[in-house]
């Protein structure tokens, strides 16, 4: 969570896109992370993350 906040602050400061652009990029990065974790879990036959649903 802390890493996400830091990344969000860096993105918003660097690109000056404002708060909505930063939130969008953060959500995109989180979705990519989830997809990668699921793919790795399938390949390695382990569960890296537990989804709430």
CHARMM-style PDB file with segment names, atoms N, HN, CA, C and O in Angstrom:
ATOM      1  N   UNK     1       0.843  -1.199   0.000  1.00  0.00      PROA
ATOM      2  CA  UNK     1       0.000   0.000   0.000  1.00  0.00      PROA
ATOM      3  C   UNK     1       0.875   1.244   0.000  1.00  0.00      PROA
ATOM      4  O   UNK     1       0.605   2.198  -0.730  1.00  0.00      PROA
ATOM      5  N   UNK     2       1.916   1.234   0.813  1.00  0.00      PROA
ATOM      6  HN  UNK     2       2.136   0.459   1.406  1.00  0.00      PROA
ATOM      7  CA  UNK     2       2.832   2.380   0.882  1.00  0.00      PROA
ATOM      8  C   UNK     2       3.512   2.595  -0.466  1.00  0.00      PROA
ATOM      9  O   UNK     2       3.662   3.727  -0.927  1.00  0.00      PROA
ATOM     10  N   UNK     3       3.919   1.491  -1.087  1.00  0.00      PROA
ATOM     11  HN  UNK     3       3.797   0.572  -0.712  1.00  0.00      PROA
ATOM     12  CA  UNK     3       4.571   1.588  -2.400  1.00  0.00      PROA
ATOM     13  C   UNK     3       3.616   2.183  -3.427  1.00  0.00      PROA
ATOM     14  O   UNK     3       4.018   3.000  -4.256  1.00  0.00      PROA
ATOM     15  N   UNK     4       2.357   1.773  -3.370  1.00  0.00      PROA
ATOM     16  HN  UNK     4       2.031   1.109  -2.697  1.00  0.00      PROA
ATOM     17  CA  UNK     4       1.356   2.320  -4.295  1.00  0.00      PROA
ATOM     18  C   UNK     4       1.188   3.820  -4.105  1.00  0.00      PROA
ATOM     19  O   UNK     4       1.085   4.568  -5.077  1.00  0.00      PROA
ATOM     20  N   UNK     5       1.159   4.259  -2.846  1.00  0.00      PROA
ATOM     21  HN  UNK     5       1.242   3.651  -2.056  1.00  0.00      PROA
ATOM     22  CA  UNK     5       0.991   5.685  -2.561  1.00  0.00      PROA
ATOM     23  C   UNK     5       2.195   6.474  -3.072  1.00  0.00      PROA
ATOM     24  O   UNK     5       2.035   7.536  -3.673  1.00  0.00      PROA
ATOM     25  N   UNK     6       3.396   5.953  -2.834  1.00  0.00      PROA
ATOM     26  HN  UNK     6       3.526   5.090  -2.346  1.00  0.00      PROA
ATOM     27  CA  UNK     6       4.617   6.621  -3.297  1.00  0.00      PROA
ATOM     28  C   UNK     6       4.634   6.692  -4.820  1.00  0.00      PROA
ATOM     29  O   UNK     6       4.933   7.737  -5.398  1.00  0.00      PROA
ATOM     30  N   UNK     7       4.306   5.560  -5.471  1.00  0.00      PROA
ATOM     31  HN  UNK     7       4.062   4.711  -5.002  1.00  0.00      PROA
ATOM     32  CA  UNK     7       4.271   5.531  -6.935  1.00  0.00      PROA
ATOM     33  C   UNK     7       3.239   6.526  -7.460  1.00  0.00      PROA
ATOM     34  O   UNK     7       3.479   7.220  -8.449  1.00  0.00      PROA
ATOM     35  N   UNK     8       2.091   6.587  -6.790  1.00  0.00      PROA
ATOM     36  HN  UNK     8       1.896   6.023  -5.987  1.00  0.00      PROA
ATOM     37  CA  UNK     8       1.025   7.503  -7.192  1.00  0.00      PROA
ATOM     38  C   UNK     8       1.476   8.957  -7.071  1.00  0.00      PROA
ATOM     39  O   UNK     8       1.194   9.776  -7.946  1.00  0.00      PROA
ATOM     40  N   UNK     9       2.171   9.269  -5.992  1.00  0.00      PROA
ATOM     41  HN  UNK     9       2.400   8.604  -5.281  1.00  0.00      PROA
ATOM     42  CA  UNK     9       2.677  10.627  -5.797  1.00  0.00      PROA
ATOM     43  C   UNK     9       3.725  10.975  -6.851  1.00  0.00      PROA
ATOM     44  O   UNK     9       3.718  12.079  -7.395  1.00  0.00      PROA
ATOM     45  N   UNK    10       4.633  10.026  -7.141  1.00  0.00      PROA
ATOM     46  HN  UNK    10       4.639   9.129  -6.698  1.00  0.00      PROA
ATOM     47  CA  UNK    10       5.661  10.259  -8.151  1.00  0.00      PROA
ATOM     48  C   UNK    10       5.038  10.478  -9.519  1.00  0.00      PROA
ATOM     49  O   UNK    10       5.439  11.379 -10.256  1.00  0.00      PROA
ATOM     50  N   UNK    11       4.056   9.651  -9.854  1.00  0.00      PROA
ATOM     51  HN  UNK    11       3.731   8.919  -9.255  1.00  0.00      PROA
ATOM     52  CA  UNK    11       3.402   9.769 -11.156  1.00  0.00      PROA
ATOM     53  C   UNK    11       2.693  11.115 -11.281  1.00  0.00      PROA
ATOM     54  O   UNK    11       2.817  11.791 -12.302  1.00  0.00      PROA
ATOM     55  N   UNK    12       1.951  11.504 -10.249  1.00  0.00      PROA
ATOM     56  HN  UNK    12       1.850  10.955  -9.420  1.00  0.00      PROA
ATOM     57  CA  UNK    12       1.195  12.756 -10.317  1.00  0.00      PROA
ATOM     58  C   UNK    12       2.145  13.955 -10.359  1.00  0.00      PROA
ATOM     59  O   UNK    12       1.858  14.948 -11.028  1.00  0.00      PROA
ATOM     60  N   UNK    13       3.263  13.870  -9.655  1.00  0.00      PROA
ATOM     61  HN  UNK    13       3.496  13.064  -9.111  1.00  0.00      PROA
ATOM     62  CA  UNK    13       4.223  14.973  -9.635  1.00  0.00      PROA
ATOM     63  C   UNK    13       4.969  15.068 -10.963  1.00  0.00      PROA
ATOM     64  O   UNK    13       5.221  16.162 -11.469  1.00  0.00      PROA
ATOM     65  N   UNK    14       5.320  13.907 -11.521  1.00  0.00      PROA
ATOM     66  HN  UNK    14       5.115  13.018 -11.110  1.00  0.00      PROA
ATOM     67  CA  UNK    14       6.140  13.896 -12.729  1.00  0.00      PROA
ATOM     68  C   UNK    14       5.329  14.322 -13.946  1.00  0.00      PROA
ATOM     69  O   UNK    14       5.797  15.134 -14.745  1.00  0.00      PROA
ATOM     70  N   UNK    15       4.128  13.790 -14.098  1.00  0.00      PROA
ATOM     71  HN  UNK    15       3.748  13.130 -13.449  1.00  0.00      PROA
ATOM     72  CA  UNK    15       3.364  14.030 -15.314  1.00  0.00      PROA
ATOM     73  C   UNK    15       2.424  15.226 -15.196  1.00  0.00      PROA
ATOM     74  O   UNK    15       1.933  15.740 -16.201  1.00  0.00      PROA
ATOM     75  N   UNK    16       2.174  15.665 -13.957  1.00  0.00      PROA
ATOM     76  HN  UNK    16       2.572  15.247 -13.141  1.00  0.00      PROA
ATOM     77  CA  UNK    16       1.281  16.804 -13.740  1.00  0.00      PROA
ATOM     78  C   UNK    16      -0.081  16.576 -14.371  1.00  0.00      PROA
ATOM     79  O   UNK    16      -0.710  17.521 -14.847  1.00  0.00      PROA
ATOM     80  N   UNK    17      -0.543  15.333 -14.380  1.00  0.00      PROA
ATOM     81  HN  UNK    17      -0.033  14.565 -13.993  1.00  0.00      PROA
ATOM     82  CA  UNK    17      -1.827  15.010 -14.992  1.00  0.00      PROA
ATOM     83  C   UNK    17      -2.973  15.267 -14.031  1.00  0.00      PROA
ATOM     84  O   UNK    17      -4.143  15.172 -14.402  1.00  0.00      PROA
ATOM     85  N   UNK    18      -2.629  15.593 -12.797  1.00  0.00      PROA
ATOM     86  HN  UNK    18      -1.678  15.670 -12.496  1.00  0.00      PROA
ATOM     87  CA  UNK    18      -3.684  15.804 -11.820  1.00  0.00      PROA
ATOM     88  C   UNK    18      -4.015  14.508 -11.108  1.00  0.00      PROA
ATOM     89  O   UNK    18      -3.433  13.459 -11.383  1.00  0.00      PROA
ATOM     90  N   UNK    19      -4.967  14.603 -10.184  1.00  0.00      PROA
ATOM     91  HN  UNK    19      -5.440  15.455  -9.961  1.00  0.00      PROA
ATOM     92  CA  UNK    19      -5.240  13.479  -9.294  1.00  0.00      PROA
ATOM     93  C   UNK    19      -5.961  12.346 -10.022  1.00  0.00      PROA
ATOM     94  O   UNK    19      -5.749  11.179  -9.693  1.00  0.00      PROA
ATOM     95  N   UNK    20      -6.807  12.665 -11.004  1.00  0.00      PROA
ATOM     96  HN  UNK    20      -6.979  13.613 -11.271  1.00  0.00      PROA
ATOM     97  CA  UNK    20      -7.573  11.617 -11.682  1.00  0.00      PROA
ATOM     98  C   UNK    20      -6.683  10.784 -12.590  1.00  0.00      PROA
ATOM     99  O   UNK    20      -6.835   9.564 -12.660  1.00  0.00      PROA
ATOM    100  N   UNK    21      -5.756  11.431 -13.286  1.00  0.00      PROA
ATOM    101  HN  UNK    21      -5.632  12.422 -13.230  1.00  0.00      PROA
ATOM    102  CA  UNK    21      -4.815  10.705 -14.133  1.00  0.00      PROA
ATOM    103  C   UNK    21      -3.948   9.774 -13.307  1.00  0.00      PROA
ATOM    104  O   UNK    21      -3.680   8.643 -13.712  1.00  0.00      PROA
ATOM    105  N   UNK    22      -3.511  10.248 -12.152  1.00  0.00      PROA
ATOM    106  HN  UNK    22      -3.730  11.167 -11.823  1.00  0.00      PROA
ATOM    107  CA  UNK    22      -2.664   9.431 -11.278  1.00  0.00      PROA
ATOM    108  C   UNK    22      -3.436   8.219 -10.761  1.00  0.00      PROA
ATOM    109  O   UNK    22      -2.894   7.115 -10.699  1.00  0.00      PROA
ATOM    110  N   UNK    23      -4.696   8.423 -10.393  1.00  0.00      PROA
ATOM    111  HN  UNK    23      -5.136   9.319 -10.443  1.00  0.00      PROA
ATOM    112  CA  UNK    23      -5.523   7.313  -9.911  1.00  0.00      PROA
ATOM    113  C   UNK    23      -5.724   6.294 -11.025  1.00  0.00      PROA
ATOM    114  O   UNK    23      -5.669   5.088 -10.782  1.00  0.00      PROA
ATOM    115  N   UNK    24      -5.956   6.773 -12.245  1.00  0.00      PROA
ATOM    116  HN  UNK    24      -6.000   7.753 -12.442  1.00  0.00      PROA
ATOM    117  CA  UNK    24      -6.140   5.880 -13.386  1.00  0.00      PROA
ATOM    118  C   UNK    24      -4.908   5.033 -13.639  1.00  0.00      PROA
ATOM    119  O   UNK    24      -5.012   3.826 -13.857  1.00  0.00      PROA
ATOM    120  N   UNK    25      -3.732   5.666 -13.611  1.00  0.00      PROA
ATOM    121  HN  UNK    25      -3.648   6.647 -13.434  1.00  0.00      PROA
ATOM    122  CA  UNK    25      -2.477   4.938 -13.825  1.00  0.00      PROA
ATOM    123  C   UNK    25      -2.249   3.929 -12.709  1.00  0.00      PROA
ATOM    124  O   UNK    25      -1.787   2.816 -12.961  1.00  0.00      PROA
ATOM    125  N   UNK    26      -2.571   4.313 -11.472  1.00  0.00      PROA
ATOM    126  HN  UNK    26      -2.947   5.217 -11.267  1.00  0.00      PROA
ATOM    127  CA  UNK    26      -2.400   3.406 -10.336  1.00  0.00      PROA
ATOM    128  C   UNK    26      -3.293   2.179 -10.467  1.00  0.00      PROA
ATOM    129  O   UNK    26      -2.855   1.057 -10.213  1.00  0.00      PROA
ATOM    130  N   UNK    27      -4.553   2.394 -10.866  1.00  0.00      PROA
ATOM    131  HN  UNK    27      -4.908   3.306 -11.073  1.00  0.00      PROA
ATOM    132  CA  UNK    27      -5.485   1.281 -11.065  1.00  0.00      PROA
ATOM    133  C   UNK    27      -4.984   0.376 -12.180  1.00  0.00      PROA
ATOM    134  O   UNK    27      -5.046  -0.848 -12.066  1.00  0.00      PROA
ATOM    135  N   UNK    28      -4.483   0.982 -13.268  1.00  0.00      PROA
ATOM    136  HN  UNK    28      -4.433   1.977 -13.361  1.00  0.00      PROA
ATOM    137  CA  UNK    28      -3.946   0.213 -14.392  1.00  0.00      PROA
ATOM    138  C   UNK    28      -2.773  -0.642 -13.940  1.00  0.00      PROA
ATOM    139  O   UNK    28      -2.685  -1.818 -14.291  1.00  0.00      PROA
ATOM    140  N   UNK    29      -1.864  -0.044 -13.153  1.00  0.00      PROA
ATOM    141  HN  UNK    29      -1.936   0.912 -12.869  1.00  0.00      PROA
ATOM    142  CA  UNK    29      -0.699  -0.779 -12.662  1.00  0.00      PROA
ATOM    143  C   UNK    29      -1.129  -1.926 -11.748  1.00  0.00      PROA
ATOM    144  O   UNK    29      -0.544  -3.008 -11.797  1.00  0.00      PROA
ATOM    145  N   UNK    30      -2.145  -1.699 -10.918  1.00  0.00      PROA
ATOM    146  HN  UNK    30      -2.620  -0.820 -10.878  1.00  0.00      PROA
ATOM    147  CA  UNK    30      -2.632  -2.742 -10.014  1.00  0.00      PROA
ATOM    148  C   UNK    30      -3.250  -3.899 -10.794  1.00  0.00      PROA
ATOM    149  O   UNK    30      -3.033  -5.065 -10.465  1.00  0.00      PROA
ATOM    150  N   UNK    31      -4.028  -3.564 -11.838  1.00  0.00      PROA
ATOM    151  HN  UNK    31      -4.204  -2.617 -12.106  1.00  0.00      PROA
ATOM    152  CA  UNK    31      -4.642  -4.595 -12.682  1.00  0.00      PROA
ATOM    153  C   UNK    31      -3.554  -5.418 -13.369  1.00  0.00      PROA
ATOM    154  O   UNK    31      -3.642  -6.644 -13.427  1.00  0.00      PROA
ATOM    155  N   UNK    32      -2.520  -4.737 -13.893  1.00  0.00      PROA
ATOM    156  HN  UNK    32      -2.448  -3.741 -13.846  1.00  0.00      PROA
ATOM    157  CA  UNK    32      -1.402  -5.444 -14.528  1.00  0.00      PROA
ATOM    158  C   UNK    32      -0.716  -6.365 -13.531  1.00  0.00      PROA
ATOM    159  O   UNK    32      -0.363  -7.495 -13.868  1.00  0.00      PROA
ATOM    160  N   UNK    33      -0.524  -5.886 -12.295  1.00  0.00      PROA
ATOM    161  HN  UNK    33      -0.811  -4.968 -12.021  1.00  0.00      PROA
ATOM    162  CA  UNK    33       0.108  -6.703 -11.258  1.00  0.00      PROA
ATOM    163  C   UNK    33      -0.713  -7.950 -10.962  1.00  0.00      PROA
ATOM    164  O   UNK    33      -0.167  -9.044 -10.813  1.00  0.00      PROA
ATOM    165  N   UNK    34      -2.034  -7.775 -10.878  1.00  0.00      PROA
ATOM    166  HN  UNK    34      -2.477  -6.886 -10.999  1.00  0.00      PROA
ATOM    167  CA  UNK    34      -2.918  -8.913 -10.605  1.00  0.00      PROA
ATOM    168  C   UNK    34      -2.841  -9.936 -11.731  1.00  0.00      PROA
ATOM    169  O   UNK    34      -2.760 -11.139 -11.482  1.00  0.00      PROA
ATOM    170  N   UNK    35      -2.865  -9.446 -12.988  1.00  0.00      PROA
ATOM    171  HN  UNK    35      -2.930  -8.469 -13.190  1.00  0.00      PROA
ATOM    172  CA  UNK    35      -2.788 -10.349 -14.147  1.00  0.00      PROA
ATOM    173  C   UNK    35      -1.472 -11.113 -14.138  1.00  0.00      PROA
ATOM    174  O   UNK    35      -1.460 -12.328 -14.339  1.00  0.00      PROA
ATOM    175  N   UNK    36      -0.363 -10.415 -13.907  1.00  0.00      PROA
ATOM    176  HN  UNK    36      -0.373  -9.428 -13.744  1.00  0.00      PROA
ATOM    177  CA  UNK    36       0.954 -11.062 -13.870  1.00  0.00      PROA
ATOM    178  C   UNK    36       1.016 -12.090 -12.746  1.00  0.00      PROA
ATOM    179  O   UNK    36       1.546 -13.184 -12.934  1.00  0.00      PROA
ATOM    180  N   UNK    37       0.474 -11.742 -11.573  1.00  0.00      PROA
ATOM    181  HN  UNK    37       0.044 -10.852 -11.420  1.00  0.00      PROA
ATOM    182  CA  UNK    37       0.488 -12.660 -10.432  1.00  0.00      PROA
ATOM    183  C   UNK    37      -0.319 -13.923 -10.738  1.00  0.00      PROA
ATOM    184  O   UNK    37       0.094 -15.030 -10.392  1.00  0.00      PROA
ATOM    185  N   UNK    38      -1.473 -13.747 -11.389  1.00  0.00      PROA
ATOM    186  HN  UNK    38      -1.808 -12.848 -11.669  1.00  0.00      PROA
ATOM    187  CA  UNK    38      -2.306 -14.900 -11.745  1.00  0.00      PROA
ATOM    188  C   UNK    38      -1.588 -15.780 -12.765  1.00  0.00      PROA
ATOM    189  O   UNK    38      -1.578 -17.004 -12.634  1.00  0.00      PROA
ATOM    190  N   UNK    39      -0.984 -15.156 -13.783  1.00  0.00      PROA
ATOM    191  HN  UNK    39      -0.991 -14.162 -13.889  1.00  0.00      PROA
ATOM    192  CA  UNK    39      -0.265 -15.921 -14.807  1.00  0.00      PROA
ATOM    193  C   UNK    39       0.912 -16.673 -14.203  1.00  0.00      PROA
ATOM    194  O   UNK    39       1.130 -17.843 -14.518  1.00  0.00      PROA
ATOM    195  N   UNK    40       1.675 -16.007 -13.334  1.00  0.00      PROA
ATOM    196  HN  UNK    40       1.498 -15.057 -13.078  1.00  0.00      PROA
ATOM    197  CA  UNK    40       2.799 -16.666 -12.666  1.00  0.00      PROA
ATOM    198  C   UNK    40       2.306 -17.811 -11.797  1.00  0.00      PROA
ATOM    199  O   UNK    40       2.914 -18.881 -11.766  1.00  0.00      PROA
ATOM    200  N   UNK    41       1.211 -17.586 -11.097  1.00  0.00      PROA
ATOM    201  HN  UNK    41       0.718 -16.717 -11.122  1.00  0.00      PROA
ATOM    202  CA  UNK    41       0.634 -18.624 -10.251  1.00  0.00      PROA
ATOM    203  C   UNK    41       0.214 -19.836 -11.057  1.00  0.00      PROA
ATOM    204  O   UNK    41       0.397 -20.972 -10.618  1.00  0.00      PROA
ATOM    205  N   UNK    42      -0.354 -19.602 -12.247  1.00  0.00      PROA
ATOM    206  HN  UNK    42      -0.502 -18.679 -12.604  1.00  0.00      PROA
ATOM    207  CA  UNK    42      -0.755 -20.707 -13.105  1.00  0.00      PROA
ATOM    208  C   UNK    42       0.470 -21.459 -13.624  1.00  0.00      PROA
ATOM    209  O   UNK    42       0.477 -22.688 -13.678  1.00  0.00      PROA
ATOM    210  N   UNK    43       1.507 -20.706 -14.006  1.00  0.00      PROA
ATOM    211  HN  UNK    43       1.501 -19.707 -13.963  1.00  0.00      PROA
ATOM    212  CA  UNK    43       2.724 -21.327 -14.532  1.00  0.00      PROA
ATOM    213  C   UNK    43       3.450 -22.134 -13.461  1.00  0.00      PROA
ATOM    214  O   UNK    43       3.903 -23.251 -13.710  1.00  0.00      PROA
ATOM    215  N   UNK    44       3.555 -21.555 -12.270  1.00  0.00      PROA
ATOM    216  HN  UNK    44       3.187 -20.647 -12.067  1.00  0.00      PROA
ATOM    217  CA  UNK    44       4.303 -22.200 -11.191  1.00  0.00      PROA
ATOM    218  C   UNK    44       3.415 -23.081 -10.318  1.00  0.00      PROA
ATOM    219  O   UNK    44       3.890 -23.740  -9.393  1.00  0.00      PROA
ATOM    220  N   UNK    45       2.116 -23.084 -10.627  1.00  0.00      PROA
ATOM    221  HN  UNK    45       1.729 -22.549 -11.379  1.00  0.00      PROA
ATOM    222  CA  UNK    45       1.142 -23.888  -9.891  1.00  0.00      PROA
ATOM    223  C   UNK    45       1.075 -23.496  -8.416  1.00  0.00      PROA
ATOM    224  O   UNK    45       0.905 -24.347  -7.543  1.00  0.00      PROA
ATOM    225  N   UNK    46       1.212 -22.182  -8.150  1.00  0.00      PROA
ATOM    226  HN  UNK    46       1.350 -21.490  -8.859  1.00  0.00      PROA
ATOM    227  CA  UNK    46       1.073 -21.670  -6.790  1.00  0.00      PROA
ATOM    228  C   UNK    46       0.174 -20.439  -6.821  1.00  0.00      PROA
ATOM    229  O   UNK    46      -0.057 -19.857  -7.881  1.00  0.00      PROA
ATOM    230  N   UNK    47      -0.320 -20.054  -5.678  1.00  0.00      PROA
ATOM    231  HN  UNK    47      -0.133 -20.527  -4.817  1.00  0.00      PROA
ATOM    232  CA  UNK    47      -1.146 -18.861  -5.580  1.00  0.00      PROA
ATOM    233  C   UNK    47      -0.332 -17.763  -4.893  1.00  0.00      PROA
ATOM    234  O   UNK    47      -0.017 -17.855  -3.706  1.00  0.00      PROA
ATOM    235  N   UNK    48       0.004 -16.714  -5.668  1.00  0.00      PROA
ATOM    236  HN  UNK    48      -0.252 -16.639  -6.632  1.00  0.00      PROA
ATOM    237  CA  UNK    48       0.795 -15.625  -5.115  1.00  0.00      PROA
ATOM    238  C   UNK    48      -0.078 -14.645  -4.334  1.00  0.00      PROA
ATOM    239  O   UNK    48       0.341 -14.082  -3.323  1.00  0.00      PROA
ATOM    240  N   UNK    49      -1.302 -14.458  -4.827  1.00  0.00      PROA
ATOM    241  HN  UNK    49      -1.643 -14.916  -5.648  1.00  0.00      PROA
ATOM    242  CA  UNK    49      -2.202 -13.531  -4.145  1.00  0.00      PROA
ATOM    243  C   UNK    49      -3.550 -14.205  -3.962  1.00  0.00      PROA
ATOM    244  O   UNK    49      -3.887 -15.139  -4.689  1.00  0.00      PROA
ATOM    245  N   UNK    50      -4.320 -13.732  -2.992  1.00  0.00      PROA
ATOM    246  HN  UNK    50      -4.046 -12.973  -2.402  1.00  0.00      PROA
ATOM    247  CA  UNK    50      -5.663 -14.241  -2.764  1.00  0.00      PROA
ATOM    248  C   UNK    50      -6.648 -13.131  -3.102  1.00  0.00      PROA
ATOM    249  O   UNK    50      -6.682 -12.093  -2.441  1.00  0.00      PROA
ATOM    250  N   UNK    51      -7.450 -13.361  -4.139  1.00  0.00      PROA
ATOM    251  HN  UNK    51      -7.422 -14.205  -4.676  1.00  0.00      PROA
ATOM    252  CA  UNK    51      -8.416 -12.355  -4.541  1.00  0.00      PROA
ATOM    253  C   UNK    51      -9.620 -12.397  -3.612  1.00  0.00      PROA
ATOM    254  O   UNK    51      -9.975 -13.463  -3.109  1.00  0.00      PROA
ATOM    255  N   UNK    52     -10.248 -11.260  -3.380  1.00  0.00      PROA
ATOM    256  HN  UNK    52      -9.960 -10.394  -3.789  1.00  0.00      PROA
ATOM    257  CA  UNK    52     -11.373 -11.211  -2.442  1.00  0.00      PROA
ATOM    258  C   UNK    52     -12.627 -11.907  -2.949  1.00  0.00      PROA
ATOM    259  O   UNK    52     -13.554 -12.139  -2.173  1.00  0.00      PROA
ATOM    260  N   UNK    53     -12.678 -12.247  -4.243  1.00  0.00      PROA
ATOM    261  HN  UNK    53     -11.925 -12.059  -4.873  1.00  0.00      PROA
ATOM    262  CA  UNK    53     -13.876 -12.914  -4.742  1.00  0.00      PROA
ATOM    263  C   UNK    53     -13.572 -14.357  -5.118  1.00  0.00      PROA
ATOM    264  OT1 UNK    53     -14.465 -15.081  -5.561  1.00  0.00      PROA
TER     265      UNK     53
END
